[in-house]
Amino acid sequence: MAELPDRARAVAALRFRALGDETRLRLLELLTTGERTVADLMDATGLGQSLVSHHLRSLREAGLVTTRRDGRWIHYGTSQSAIASTRLVLYELEPFRGDRRPQT
């Protein structure tokens, strides 16, 4: 397995921290079906505006969520490139999965 450069490792850690919260995972799941506003996400989750905004900020800072302004509305969506690169980090760890055990 190739070792990640320090910056890539730091970005991956930031993204995994963001994904380590159940509410943020739920919001990301909802965004996989398409862009949504905070109001849409509030309706879908039953959470308050400040909590939804807080979690979206964490996902945005991790690069997992993008924004698009349309008048006074901000639409949130997933960053497919960030999700793909996060998936690639997990793929790089693939030799450690399953029945494959390191030789001792």
N, C-alpha and C positions, 0 to 999 in steps of 0.2 A: 504494500500500500504506500502510495506517495504521501509524504508529509505535507500538511497544509502550511502555506506561508503564514506568518504571525497575523497579518491583517485579515486574511481569509478566516483564520481560526477565531479571531475576535468578532468578526461579523457573524459567523456561524453561532458562536456562543450567545450573542445578543439576540439572534433570531430564536434560538432554542429557549432562552429565558422568556421571550415573548410568548412562545407557544406553550410554555409550561403552566399557563393559567387556563382553567376550564372555561371561563367566560370568554377569554380571547379566542380560544379554539372554536367556541360556538359562533362567535361573530365572524370568524374567518370562514367557517362552514357556510353560513348564510351568504357571505359575499361570493362564494364560488358559483352561485347561480346567476350572478350579475350585480351590477352596481346598485347600491342602496344609500339612502340618506340616513342620518342619525334617527330621524322620526320613524323611518321604516324599520330600523333595527330595534328601536324602543318597542314598537308594536309587536315585533316578532319574538322579543325576549321577555317583555314585561319589566325591563330595567329602566331606571330613570336616565334622563338626559346626561347628567354629569358623569354617571358611571359608564355609560356607553362611550361618551367622548373620551374619558380617561383611558379606557381600554383601546379605543381606536388610535389614540395618540401613541400608545406603546407599540402597537402593530405598525403604525406609520414610521416611527423612529427606527424600528427594526427593518424597515424597507419592505415589509410584507404586504402593505396596503398602500394604494395610490389614491389621490384625490383629484376630482375634476369639478370646477366651479361652473354652475349654470345659474346665472342671475344671483339670487340670494341663497341658493341651495348649494351644498357641497355633497357631491356623490362620491362614495367610497367604493373601491373595487380591489381585487387582488392583484398583486404584482406577480405575474406569471414567471418572470425571469428570476425573481427572488425565491419563489417557491421551488422552481426548478433547481437553482443552485443549492438550496437547503436540502433538497432530495438527493442531489449529487454528493453532498457531504456524507449523508447516510449510506449511499451506495459505496462510497470509498471505504466505509467501515465493514463492508460486506464480508470480507474474509473472517470476521469474528462472529458471524451468525451461525445458527444451527448447530450441527454436530461437529463442525470443524473446530477443533481445539488446538491451540498453539502447541507445537512440539516442545517437550521439556527435555 
